[in-house]
Amino acid sequence: MIYTVKTTQTIEIVKTELEAKAKDLGFGVLHTYDFKQILHTKGFPIEKEITVFEICNPPGAQQALSQIAAISVYLPCRISVYEEDGHATLATIGFEDILSSVDVNEDFKTHMILIYENVKHVMHSWDSK
């Protein structure tokens, strides 16, 4: 499942502000991928602006990787920012679905859901503008 949030903000504003908003909630931006630019340089241009931000909450990552090494395929958390109808849309993986498919204790699931709620909070940072 993919979790999406539509904003009334432009993609430029969201891309400029995302790192600071993520930091306020305990995440750092590890890397960004500008797919329009990347694919253009490979000879496969696309029209749509799409940038993926890899964000990490180190304590959450440590706990997740200590419990389930295979969860590393979903880390770091990614937030995709792309333009639709002149406004930014943000998307990420539905982490609750992932957690419901693994056999771990409820305390761990609760902790991971709280971290994912912070990812969603970052994504909703532009709701009131």
Residue frames relative to the residue before (quaternion, step in Angstrom):
aa qw qx qy qz dx dy dz
M 1.0000 0.0000 0.0000 0.0000 0.00 0.00 0.00
I 0.2247 -0.7534 0.6045 0.1284 3.54 -1.11 0.74
Y 0.2478 -0.7579 0.5912 0.1211 3.55 -0.89 1.01
T 0.0138 -0.8237 0.5664 -0.0229 3.61 -0.68 1.06
V 0.1302 -0.7472 0.6491 0.0587 3.49 -1.31 0.62
K 0.1944 -0.7604 0.6094 0.1124 3.55 -0.87 0.96
T 0.1760 -0.7851 0.5873 0.0873 3.56 -1.02 0.81
T 0.4573 -0.6286 0.5334 0.3335 3.52 -1.35 0.03
Q 0.5480 0.6281 -0.3775 0.4033 3.57 1.32 -0.02
T 0.5390 -0.5915 0.4831 0.3552 3.53 -1.27 0.38
I 0.6300 -0.5365 0.4011 0.3929 3.53 -1.23 0.43
E 0.6146 0.5620 -0.3528 0.4265 3.60 1.04 -0.72
I 0.6553 0.5022 -0.3163 0.4672 3.60 0.93 -0.87
V 0.6729 0.4970 -0.3065 0.4541 3.59 0.83 -0.95
K 0.6661 0.4989 -0.3101 0.4596 3.59 0.88 -0.89
T 0.6589 0.5115 -0.3065 0.4586 3.60 1.02 -0.77
E 0.7714 0.3972 -0.1865 0.4608 3.59 0.93 -0.90
L 0.5030 0.7057 -0.4179 0.2728 3.62 1.14 -0.48
E 0.6560 0.5283 -0.3359 0.4216 3.61 0.81 -0.88
A 0.6788 0.4809 -0.2983 0.4679 3.61 0.87 -0.90
K 0.6590 0.5028 -0.3124 0.4640 3.59 0.96 -0.81
A 0.6365 0.5110 -0.3248 0.4778 3.59 1.04 -0.73
K 0.6423 0.5346 -0.3200 0.4464 3.58 0.97 -0.86
D 0.6168 0.5597 -0.3391 0.4373 3.59 1.03 -0.76
L 0.7493 0.3616 -0.1982 0.5182 3.59 1.17 -0.53
G 0.6813 -0.5481 0.2744 0.4001 3.58 1.19 0.54
F 0.6011 0.5475 -0.3621 0.4558 3.58 1.24 0.30
G 0.1936 -0.7337 0.6334 0.1516 3.51 -1.23 0.55
V 0.4066 -0.6714 0.5532 0.2788 3.55 -1.17 0.56
L 0.2691 -0.7873 0.5398 0.1279 3.56 -0.62 1.16
H 0.7903 -0.1239 0.1403 0.5834 3.55 0.96 -0.89
T 0.1734 -0.7492 0.6222 0.1467 3.53 -1.28 0.37
Y 0.1800 -0.7608 0.6160 0.0968 3.53 -1.21 0.63
D 0.1633 -0.7626 0.6220 0.0697 3.56 -0.64 1.16
F 0.2543 -0.8275 0.4815 0.1369 3.57 0.03 1.31
K 0.5938 0.5573 -0.3801 0.4386 3.61 1.02 -0.63
Q 0.6958 0.4593 -0.2665 0.4836 3.57 0.90 -0.93
I 0.6496 0.5279 -0.3248 0.4402 3.60 0.89 -0.92
L 0.7190 0.4458 -0.2641 0.4632 3.57 0.77 -1.01
H 0.5815 0.5674 -0.3703 0.4504 3.59 1.12 -0.61
T 0.6929 0.4761 -0.2854 0.4603 3.59 0.88 -0.93
K 0.6720 0.4694 -0.2908 0.4935 3.61 1.24 -0.41
G 0.5656 -0.6272 0.3739 0.3833 3.58 1.29 0.00
F 0.6503 0.4652 -0.3113 0.5136 3.58 1.27 0.37
P 0.0457 -0.8580 0.5111 0.0232 3.59 0.54 1.13
I 0.1292 -0.7364 0.6574 0.0942 3.51 -1.30 0.59
E 0.5088 -0.6664 0.4611 0.2906 3.56 -1.17 0.55
K 0.6965 0.5141 -0.2689 0.4222 3.57 0.98 -0.89
E 0.4126 -0.6595 0.5730 0.2578 3.54 -1.12 0.81
I 0.1194 0.7703 -0.6153 0.1172 3.60 -0.69 1.12
T 0.0418 0.7812 -0.6202 0.0583 3.55 -0.70 1.11
V 0.1776 -0.7680 0.6084 0.0920 3.56 -0.94 0.94
F 0.1880 -0.7609 0.6165 0.0749 3.52 -0.93 1.04
E 0.2131 -0.7395 0.6241 0.1350 3.57 -0.85 0.98
I 0.0248 -0.8067 0.5902 -0.0165 3.56 -0.64 1.13
C 0.1263 -0.8021 0.5829 0.0307 3.54 -1.14 0.70
N 0.1464 -0.7101 0.6824 0.0938 3.50 -1.17 0.82
P 0.3595 -0.7987 0.4267 0.2252 3.63 -0.01 1.25
P 0.6683 0.4744 -0.3464 0.4565 3.68 0.82 -0.77
G 0.6516 0.5105 -0.3162 0.4635 3.59 1.00 -0.77
A 0.6424 0.5180 -0.3183 0.4665 3.56 0.99 -0.83
Q 0.6379 0.5300 -0.3302 0.4508 3.58 0.96 -0.85
Q 0.6850 0.4777 -0.2934 0.4653 3.56 0.87 -0.94
A 0.6557 0.5169 -0.3171 0.4498 3.58 0.91 -0.88
L 0.7117 0.4585 -0.2647 0.4617 3.57 0.83 -0.97
S 0.6153 0.5362 -0.3436 0.4645 3.59 1.17 -0.52
Q 0.7008 0.4587 -0.2564 0.4824 3.57 1.12 -0.68
I 0.8100 0.0410 0.0533 0.5825 3.57 0.88 -1.04
A 0.2816 -0.7898 0.5200 0.1628 3.60 -0.11 1.23
A 0.6444 0.5499 -0.3263 0.4194 3.60 0.99 -0.77
I 0.5531 0.6126 -0.4029 0.3955 3.61 1.18 -0.36
S 0.4602 0.7000 -0.4275 0.3399 3.56 1.29 -0.21
V 0.5763 0.5875 -0.3907 0.4124 3.61 1.14 -0.44
Y 0.7048 0.4337 -0.2582 0.4985 3.61 1.22 -0.40
L 0.6674 0.4918 -0.2942 0.4756 3.57 1.27 -0.06
P 0.5182 -0.1933 -0.8330 0.0131 1.52 -2.10 1.30
C 0.6427 -0.4889 0.4021 0.4315 3.54 -1.30 0.25
R 0.1821 -0.7891 0.5805 0.0849 3.55 -1.06 0.75
I 0.0899 -0.7399 0.6641 0.0579 3.49 -1.14 0.81
S 0.2040 -0.7674 0.6008 0.0924 3.53 -0.73 1.13
V 0.1012 -0.7695 0.6291 0.0423 3.56 -1.00 0.89
Y 0.1366 0.7851 -0.5918 0.1216 3.55 -0.71 1.08
E 0.4951 -0.6811 0.4725 0.2603 3.50 -1.28 0.47
E 0.0561 0.7535 -0.6536 0.0437 3.53 -1.08 0.88
D 0.8547 -0.0281 -0.0173 0.5181 3.57 -0.77 1.04
G 0.7202 -0.4695 0.2436 0.4490 3.57 1.00 0.83
H 0.7008 0.4005 -0.2589 0.5305 3.58 1.29 0.06
A 0.5352 -0.6293 0.4615 0.3234 3.54 -1.24 0.45
T 0.1086 -0.7275 0.6732 0.0763 3.50 -1.23 0.74
L 0.1749 -0.7699 0.6072 0.0893 3.56 -1.03 0.85
A 0.0305 -0.8030 0.5951 -0.0137 3.57 -1.03 0.81
T 0.0255 0.7705 -0.6368 0.0095 3.53 -1.24 0.58
I 0.6319 -0.5098 0.4166 0.4089 3.55 -1.33 0.14
G 0.4557 -0.6655 0.5190 0.2832 3.59 -1.08 0.74
F 0.2226 -0.8390 0.4841 0.1104 3.56 0.11 1.32
E 0.5737 0.5896 -0.3932 0.4107 3.62 1.07 -0.55
D 0.6261 0.5371 -0.3321 0.4574 3.58 1.07 -0.75
I 0.6343 0.5255 -0.3275 0.4629 3.56 1.00 -0.80
L 0.6890 0.4921 -0.2869 0.4480 3.58 0.85 -0.98
S 0.6559 0.5114 -0.3281 0.4479 3.58 1.02 -0.67
S 0.6812 0.4961 -0.2887 0.4544 3.59 1.21 -0.34
V 0.6870 0.4381 -0.2869 0.5037 3.61 1.25 -0.01
D 0.4170 -0.7061 0.5233 0.2318 3.54 -1.19 0.59
V 0.2855 0.7192 -0.5800 0.2544 3.56 -0.16 1.37
N 0.6334 -0.5547 0.3720 0.3909 3.56 -1.22 0.35
E 0.6531 -0.5645 0.3575 0.3563 3.55 -1.21 0.58
D 0.5989 0.5584 -0.3715 0.4375 3.62 1.06 -0.65
F 0.6501 0.5066 -0.3089 0.4746 3.56 0.98 -0.86
K 0.6499 0.5134 -0.3181 0.4613 3.59 0.89 -0.90
T 0.6520 0.5193 -0.3156 0.4533 3.57 0.92 -0.91
H 0.6582 0.5069 -0.3070 0.4644 3.58 0.93 -0.89
M 0.6763 0.4862 -0.2958 0.4676 3.60 0.90 -0.87
I 0.6270 0.5218 -0.3404 0.4677 3.60 1.04 -0.68
L 0.6236 0.5286 -0.3421 0.4634 3.60 1.04 -0.67
I 0.6386 0.5034 -0.3252 0.4827 3.58 1.00 -0.76
Y 0.6588 0.4990 -0.3074 0.4717 3.57 0.94 -0.87
E 0.5988 0.5459 -0.3604 0.4620 3.60 1.07 -0.65
N 0.6407 0.5071 -0.3252 0.4761 3.59 1.07 -0.65
V 0.5872 0.5366 -0.3677 0.4818 3.60 1.09 -0.62
K 0.6738 0.4831 -0.2924 0.4766 3.58 0.91 -0.93
H 0.6111 0.5433 -0.3505 0.4567 3.59 1.06 -0.70
V 0.6025 0.5331 -0.3501 0.4798 3.60 1.01 -0.76
M 0.6863 0.5072 -0.2819 0.4386 3.56 0.86 -0.99
H 0.7100 0.4302 -0.2440 0.5013 3.59 1.16 -0.62
S 0.3582 0.7836 -0.4544 0.2264 3.60 1.28 0.08
W 0.7296 0.4223 -0.2358 0.4835 3.58 1.12 -0.54
D 0.3575 0.7771 -0.4623 0.2337 3.61 1.27 0.12
S 0.7580 0.4208 -0.2212 0.4465 3.58 0.89 -0.88
K 0.5701 0.6125 -0.3873 0.3872 3.60 1.22 -0.06
